[in-house]
């Protein structure tokens, strides 16, 4: 897959969305980076299980011939951590308000030392497979997930959210994780109500990431796309210097 | 570890039976319909098509929410017609009260199957969509029309022999989203969700919702993906109420009012407005 030969010298940017969102959460990042001549892909994150989601993204990465900067938001951070392991064309990882689990950790496990959410935060939908799809209950969506986003836009996002399975949130990360070998960047929204900022700091520091703080909620790439873009561009520049 | 998180984590470990039990106790479902009982206002469920996602309905959703309607645009997984329809039919069962079910493009094939046997679905609204009859597939319906260029699709193999089909980005704006401003179309191209190759030729089953449920159809007269002549043929066959808009394949992106008008007409006709 090579869609933009004129920019062959620049790494391709691959953006992986998180739970309760879809690739449209990257709209502003995609638009501005395309205007700057980058080739950008925001492939689907199926949100079915960590292993399967990572396999899906890894298959996509395999189809890109040149270097890649891989970006993940929220649960997408766990997915890129796994998908990038052993993928030689991935040059750097950029985490946006994301989980960066270590071996044996899950998203729910990482959240477990923080105050529990209300019991009806999620609306479950039982699937035939025995799995449960979790939707973010609309009445909580704006305050707890789309913090800082204007109410009308948040209501549309609540209606278009893609659910994650309960299993994926509880699934432990494997031992092979891309962030252990790659250079990492982390954009940390300080008003995040979904992943507590102290937890994000801990994970970013553990991954020895270059950290940028931004006054934003859980969706800092929507509130401050320029901060996400700066981190991605810094990762691109470092990757070009190394190659 | 909090009680809730601990229990959620255990679902995964101990399997489905416990999962259901825990859910019944700890995750009260308020019921999806947020409208009150005194009005029989429909909930609108929007099913996106291939090479798009639910954000293709953003403008439609904004208009409907402003008008006070409860709207859901659940994921269309784009894996196979049978499994995609199952996901949507499972989702529909969680909604109390009348539903207007809307499908775009391949989403039309999905809602045709997913609506079967669900009495809550009062109307089907097709937007630039496939309305296959038994044994037909998107591939077979398009076969009589000129084929796209050879490099129109990009194939990405995955897992157990499957192939994901993307539209090559250079064709996305000119062909798929031909009336969408170029910068927005370029972002949509980057964010498209692929359809499996197999789903392109999945044959529709005998039972189709449109054979018994009243249907509406919005024809995008400038559609370069599903020829308007084919759209008309399928719409007429389904005895749909047909309207036209000067739109491209995802006509609801730039002409949301045409889709909203069809949805409102469906609500009026089924006394769910």
Interface residues (C-beta under 8 A of the other chain):
Chain A: X1 X3 X4 X15 X22 X23 X24 X26 X27 X30 X31 X34 X35 X39 X40 X41 X42 X43 X44 X46 X55 X56 X59 X60 X63 X106 X108 X109 X111 X112 X113 X115 X116 X117 X119 X120 X122 X123 X124 X125 X126 X127 X128 X130 X132 X137 X138 X152 X155 X156 X159 X160 X162 X163 X166 X167 X169 X170 X171
Chain B: X1 X2 X3 X4 X5 X6 X8 X9 X11 X12 X13 X15 X16 X19 X20 X23 X26 X27 X28 X29 X30 X32 X34 X53 X54 X55 X57 X58 X61 X62 X65 X66 X71 X72 X73 X74 X75 X77 X86 X87 X90 X91 X94 X154 X156 X157 X158 X159 X164 X166 X168 X169 X170 X183 X184 X186 X187 X190 X191 X193 X194
